[in-house]
Amino acid sequence: MAGQADEEELIESLLEQYKTNVELDLSVHQKLARSLARSAAVSRSQHLSEAEMQSLIDRLFACEMPYQSPSGRRCFLTFELDDLAKRFGA
């Protein structure tokens, strides 16, 4: 029975996230995939081993669109070396 609460929370979270995607011009499959991805995401406070971090990076770059989150935001920023030098005075 202990797992039941977790399952209920997961389903409630999925449904809530699906509702937030309703306005987007996406297929039902895409909306559900986004909701699932958000539910399975690693939280900011979660500590990962080096192997887990490497696995996440490998899986990220194996994606069709590795530069965007399920919500459409950029996953990371890239800088040219010249830009970094300007920002940090090197």
C-alpha positions as CSV (number, residue, x, y, z in Angstrom):
1,M,0.0,0.0,0.0
2,A,3.0,2.4,0.5
3,G,3.5,2.5,-3.3
4,Q,-0.1,3.4,-3.9
5,A,0.3,6.9,-2.6
6,D,3.2,7.4,-4.9
7,E,1.3,6.1,-7.9
8,E,-1.7,8.4,-7.1
9,E,0.6,11.4,-6.8
10,L,2.2,10.5,-10.1
11,I,-1.1,10.2,-11.9
12,E,-2.4,13.4,-10.4
13,S,0.8,15.2,-11.4
14,L,0.6,13.8,-14.9
15,L,-3.0,15.0,-15.3
16,E,-2.2,18.4,-13.9
17,Q,0.8,18.8,-16.3
18,Y,-1.3,17.5,-19.2
19,K,-3.9,20.2,-18.5
20,T,-1.2,22.9,-18.7
21,N,-0.2,21.6,-22.2
22,V,-3.8,21.7,-23.5
23,E,-3.4,25.2,-25.0
24,L,-0.3,24.1,-27.0
25,D,-0.8,23.1,-30.6
26,L,0.5,19.5,-30.0
27,S,-0.9,16.1,-30.5
28,V,-2.2,14.1,-27.5
29,H,0.9,11.9,-27.7
30,Q,3.2,14.9,-27.6
31,K,1.4,16.4,-24.6
32,L,1.5,13.2,-22.7
33,A,5.1,12.7,-23.5
34,R,5.9,16.2,-22.2
35,S,3.9,15.4,-19.0
36,L,5.7,12.1,-18.5
37,A,9.1,13.8,-19.1
38,R,8.4,16.4,-16.5
39,S,7.2,13.8,-13.9
40,A,10.4,11.7,-14.4
41,A,12.8,14.7,-14.3
42,V,15.5,14.9,-11.8
43,S,14.8,17.5,-9.2
44,R,17.3,20.3,-8.5
45,S,18.0,19.1,-5.0
46,Q,18.7,15.5,-6.0
47,H,22.3,14.4,-5.8
48,L,23.6,12.2,-8.6
49,S,26.7,10.1,-8.9
50,E,29.2,10.8,-11.7
51,A,28.0,7.8,-13.6
52,E,24.3,9.0,-13.3
53,M,25.3,12.4,-14.6
54,Q,27.2,11.0,-17.5
55,S,24.2,8.7,-18.3
56,L,21.9,11.8,-18.3
57,I,24.2,13.7,-20.7
58,D,24.5,10.7,-23.0
59,R,20.7,10.2,-23.1
60,L,20.2,14.0,-23.6
61,F,22.4,14.1,-26.7
62,A,20.7,10.9,-28.0
63,C,17.4,12.9,-28.1
64,E,16.0,14.2,-31.3
65,M,15.8,17.7,-29.8
66,P,18.5,17.8,-27.1
67,Y,18.5,21.6,-26.8
68,Q,14.9,22.0,-25.5
69,S,13.2,20.9,-22.4
70,P,9.7,19.2,-22.6
71,S,8.2,22.6,-22.0
72,G,10.1,24.1,-25.0
73,R,12.7,26.0,-22.9
74,R,16.4,25.9,-23.7
75,C,18.3,23.2,-21.8
76,F,21.5,25.1,-21.7
77,L,23.4,28.1,-23.1
78,T,26.4,28.0,-25.3
79,F,29.1,30.7,-25.4
80,E,31.9,31.4,-27.8
81,L,35.3,31.6,-26.2
82,D,35.5,35.3,-27.2
83,D,32.2,36.0,-25.4
84,L,33.5,34.3,-22.2
85,A,36.7,36.3,-22.3
86,K,34.7,39.5,-22.6
87,R,32.5,38.5,-19.7
88,F,35.3,37.5,-17.4
89,G,37.9,40.1,-18.4
90,A,40.5,37.5,-19.7
